[in-house]
């Protein structure tokens, strides 16, 4: 699941595919496979792997969803694709994929056969740019979909039939909400300017963690804790549901960005280094070197344990296996 921040969009001023050595100390027991998208398919952003092993991804600038299965790509365009910038994507409770549109006020659904439905959501009241939807990332929980709405300073819930409810986030929390995750306690957890907030499914909001930096991303780990990244601090945090946080430092200059669980670990991407991390739930950190100046955005796990990433500026799917 992915929020595409402005710095990712700037990377679309194309990066050269120059090779670079893996950083010193990087693990070598992993197999990394780059899979280029076919010509005519846009930059891949959000990613999710369905139960059959098919890899689904949004195209940030192509107004479409792609599917990679059995070595073949299939492209599914949404209505008026040139007007849509598609971001975070998730497996829904109904067996379909759901994703956000950063331009239009819609949440989209694509079935396993490629049928696409757009559900309108309230217009953005606080977007700084014309036509923006003010929508962040999306998660599945409790038979519905939840997504952050920083443009409306709200957390939103949409049912699989398209019914929408927005829960306002108090301005006293310092801005946001940003990244969102379904917590281990049945609540929704999300990043705000003042730290990490928690919201019950009825809309009651608290602030269990007051952090020094705005969390870039947050997810629920396999250990029943919340995990998050703090880019300015080069840190990955573990947060118990009771609000106790432990920070684990990564390489200086990594600027950790996305984080997601997979194969019993947490996987963390760097924005500023050719590196990603696999972190155990006890905080043991394994760096994995990348061969290119890659910016990995979306993260998803396949049923066979393989990890999949999107490399947005280079137009690649990236598969990592091994230990």
PEZI-V852506 format. One record per residue. SS is DSSP state (A for helix, B for strand, O for the rest). BURIAL is I if it has 24 or more other C-alpha atoms within 12 Angstrom, else O. Layout:
SS/BURIAL  SS/BURIAL
//
This chain:
O/I  O/I  O/I  O/I  O/I  A/O  A/O  A/I  A/I  A/O  O/I  O/I  O/O  O/O  O/O  O/O  O/O  O/O  B/O  O/O  O/O  O/O  O/O  O/O  O/O  O/O  B/O  O/O  O/O  B/O  B/O  B/I  B/O  B/O  B/I  B/I  O/I  O/O  O/O  O/O  O/I  O/I  O/I  B/I  B/I  B/I  B/I  B/I  B/I  O/I  O/O  O/O  O/O  O/I  B/I  B/I  B/I  B/I  B/I  O/I  O/I  O/I  O/I  B/I  B/I  B/I  B/I  B/I  B/O  O/O  O/O  B/O  B/O  B/I  B/I  B/I  B/I  O/I  O/O  O/O  A/I  A/O  A/I  O/I  O/I  B/I  B/I  B/I  B/I  B/I  B/I  O/I  O/O  O/O  O/O  O/I  B/I  B/I  B/I  B/I  B/I  O/I  O/I  O/I  O/I  B/I  B/I  B/I  B/I  B/I  O/I  O/I  O/O  O/O  O/O  B/I  B/I  B/I  B/I  B/O  O/I  O/I  O/I  O/I  O/O  O/O  O/O  O/O  O/O  O/O  O/O  O/I  O/I  O/I  O/I  O/I  O/I  B/I  B/I  B/I  B/I  O/O  O/O  B/I  B/I  B/I  B/I  B/I  B/I  A/I  A/I  A/I  O/I  B/I  B/I  B/I  B/I  B/I  O/I  O/I  O/O  O/O  O/O  B/I  B/I  B/I  B/I  B/I  O/I  O/I  A/O  A/O  A/I  O/O  O/I  B/I  B/I  B/I  B/I  B/I  B/I  B/I  O/I  O/I  O/O  O/O  O/I  B/I  B/I  B/I  B/I  B/I  O/I  O/I  B/I  B/I  B/I  B/I  B/I  O/I  O/I  O/O  O/O  O/O  B/I  B/I  B/I  B/I  B/I  B/O  O/I  O/O  O/I  O/I  O/I  O/I  B/I  B/I  B/I  B/I  O/I  O/O  O/I  O/O  O/I  B/I  B/I  B/I  B/I  B/I  A/I  A/I  A/I  O/I  B/I  B/I  B/I  B/I  B/I  O/I  O/I  O/O  O/O  O/O  B/I  B/O  B/I  B/I  B/I  O/I  O/I  O/O  O/O  O/I  O/I  B/I  B/I  B/I  B/I  B/I  B/I  B/I  O/I  O/O  B/I  B/I  B/I  B/I  B/I  B/I  O/I  O/I  O/I  O/I  B/I  B/I  B/I  B/I  B/I  O/I  O/I  O/O  O/I  O/O  B/I  B/I  B/I  B/I  B/I  O/I  O/I  B/I  O/I  O/I  O/I  B/I  B/I  B/I  B/I  B/I  B/I  O/I  O/O  O/O  O/O  O/I  B/I  B/I  B/I  B/I  B/I  O/I  O/I  O/I  O/I  B/I  B/I  B/I  B/I  B/I  B/I  B/O  O/O
//
